[in-house]
Amino acid sequence: MLKRYIENFKKFRPLLTELVERDIKIKYRKSVLGVLWTLLNPLLMMVILAIVFSNLFKFDIENYPVYILSGQVIYNFFNESTTSAMSSIINNASLLKKVYIPKYMFVISRILSSIINMLASHCALLIVMIVMGCEMHWTMILFPIPAALLIVFCLGIGLILATLTVKFRDIMHLYGVFTTGLMYLTPVIYAMSLLPGWLSKIVMINPVTNYLMMYRDVMLNGCCFTLSGFFLGLAESAAALIIGLVLFAKKQDTFILNI
């Protein structure tokens, strides 16, 4: 099965490029600033969150705006990539009914589009760190490792969601509520040290928390992530991808009956 996926991927790679370009053009169509919003969105949200939580809730975290923005880079990618992948099959129903295209290409194109936005947010983080005089650590060159693990994890979750949504459309509405709640179970705006022990254990169950902590270690803390964190992230990514591929392959022939 995996070999067939790889062969089709090579064959339809030009199409994948077209799909990614289309997704980006549609997102910023008729926008004055266009792709600059990929930089401005996280920066504006960082300013709002920093003002609210540093003044109203008195979170005493060093370089709090940078802390928030680093959390946004990871969580926003997870949210955007899985949400857009979820509707990728349904939104391309008319095309799937006309010609043969490997259906997982639509899921992958949404993940790749989100990667571009994540890289823009990562650049925004670097700019903010320079402006605020943060120390630049050599460990920053390791950021592709947690990013890659998160991308694989999101691809697996995206395949699962895309498969289920074809049959159960209510998932599209429920998932928005789920991701909103999940954000508060991810240390985007608060530090793990502020949580009581029982709540800290619950937050650590969230897979996104581990990827976020790995990212902050190399970007902000100037240290390498722990081996236990790396292998946990690797296991979660592999499990999500395997389950996603198996479920998608098993159900993809029935998509045409439900879209």
N, C-alpha and C positions, 0 to 999 in steps of 0.2 A: 504493500500500500504506500509506504513512504517513498519507494523508488518511483512509483507512478506519479506521485505528487511532485517530486523533484523534476521529472521529465516534462510534465505539463507546465511547471513553473518556468523552465527554460524556454519552452516553445511559445508561451504566451507572455513573456516578459515585456515586449514592446506594448502590448495591450495594458499591462499593469501600469506602465509609465503613463499611458494616456488616462487611465482611471484616476491616478493620483493627481495629475494635472487638472483633470476635470473637477475633482473634489475641492481642490484649493481655489479654482476659479469661481465655482459656485458659492463657496463660503464667503468670498470677498467681492462678489459681483456688485457693481454700483456703489462700492465703498470708496470714499474719497482717499482715505489713507491706505486702503488695500492691505497688503501683508504686514504693514507696519503695526497693525493691531495685534499681531502675534507677540510683539514686544510691549506694546502699550497696555494690553489687557492685564498681564500679570503685575506690571508696575503699578497701575492704578489700584488694583485689588490689594496690593501690598501696602500702599499708602493708607487706604481705608481701614484695613485690618490692624495695621500698626497703630493708628490713631485710637481706634476703638479699644483694643485690648491692652495697649500700654498705658492708657490714661484711665479708662473706666474700670478695668479689672486689675490694673497695677501688676502686670506680668513683668517681673524683674529678670529679664533675659538679656544678656549682652548682645548688642547689635540685633535687636529684635526685628527690625524690618528685613534684615538679611535672613534671619531665622525663618520668618514667615514665608519669604519668597522661595527659599529652598524647599519648604514643604509644599508650596504651590506647584513647583516644577514637577514633583513626583505625583502628587495626588491629582492635579489637573490632567496630567497625561493619562493616568489610570481611568479617570472619569470620562474624559473625552474619547479615548480610543475604544473603550468597551461600549460606551453608549452609541457611538457612531457605527461600530461593527455590528451591534445588535440589529439595526434596521437595514443593514447593507443588502441582504437578499431581497427583502420586501421592496425596497426602493428601486431595485433594478429588475423588477418582475417583468416589465415589458421587454427588456433586452433578453432576458433568459428564455422567454417564450419564442423568440425569433431565431436565435443562433445558439450554437453550442459554445459555451465558455465555461471553463472550470469554475464552479461556484465559489470555491474558497478564494478566488482571486479578488472578489468584491470585499471580502473580510480583510484580506491582506492590504488592499489599497487603502482602506480606512485606517488601519494601524500605521501604515507608512505616512499618511497625511498627518496623523497625530504626532509622529516622530519629528516631523519638520517643525511643528509648533513647540514641541518639547525642547528641541535644540535652540529655538529662538528664545524661549523662556530661560534656558540655561545661559545663553549669552546675556540676557537681561540681568541675571543674577551676578555674573562676572562684572558687569558694568557697575551695578550697585555696590558690590564689594570694593571695587577700586575707588569709587566716589566717597565711600564711607571710611576709607583707609584701613580696610580689613587686611590681615596678614594673608598673603598668598602662599599656600603650601605646595610642596612637590607632589603630595598625594592627590592633588586635583587631576593629575593625568590618569588616575584610576577610575574616574567617574564613568567611563563606558561599561565597566563591569556591573555595577548595580543597575545601570540603565538597560543593559542588554538582558539581564535577568528579568527585569520588570517588563520589557517588551515581549519576551517569550511568554511570560505569565499572562499578559493582557491579550496576546494572540490566542492563547488557549481559552481564556474566559470569553473572548469575542466569538470564537467558533461555537462555544456552548450556547451563548446567548442568541446568536444568529439562528442556530438550529431550533431552539425552543420557541423563539418569537414567531417563526413561520407558522407554527401550530397554535401557539397561545399568544395572541396579540396583547393581552392584558399586561404581559411582562414589560412592555415598553413604558407603561404608566407606572407600574410598581417599582421599576428599577430606579427611576428618578428619586423616589422617596428613599429607597435603599441607600443610594450613593450619598444623599444628603445626610442621613444618619451615620453612615460609615465615616464621613469626614470628621465627625466629632469623636469617633473611635480611632482616629489616626492623629498622631501628635504633630499636626500642622501648625496650630496656633499656641500650643502649650508644650511644656517640657515633661518628659516622663517622670522626672524627679518630683513634680508637683502632685502626682497622683498617689492616692493610698494604695497599699499593696494589692488589695483584691481587684481594684479597677485597673491597675497596671498589668495584671495578668490577663485581664479581658482584652485590653488594648493590644497586647503582644500576640494574641491569637489571630488578629487581623494581619494577613500576609503583607499588605501595603506598608504596615508599620516597619517591618524588617527592611524592606527596600529603602524606605525613607531614612532609617537610621544609618544604613550603609552609605547612602548618598551624603548625608550630613557629616559622617565621619571623615570622608575623603575631601569634601569641599570646605567645611567649616572648622572641624576639629583638628585637622592636620594629622590624622592617624589612619592607619589601615583598618578596615572593618575586620571583625573577628572571623575566624575560620568557621565557628559554629553558625554565625549569621550567614556566611557565604553558602555553606552546604545546605542550610535550611532554605535559603532563597532558591538554590539550584533545585532542590527536591520539589519545592512548591511550583516552580516554573515548569519542570519536567512533567509533574503530575497533571497540571492544568492543560499543557499542550497535548499530552497523550490522550487524556479524556476528551478534549475538544476534537482532536483528529478522528478518534474512533467514533464518537457520537455523530460528527458531521458526515463522515463517510457512510455511516449506517443509514442516515436519514435523508441524504441529499437527493436521492432518486425520487423521493416523495414530495419534494419542495414544489414541483410544478403543479401538484394537485391542490395546494393550499395557498398559492400566491395569486 
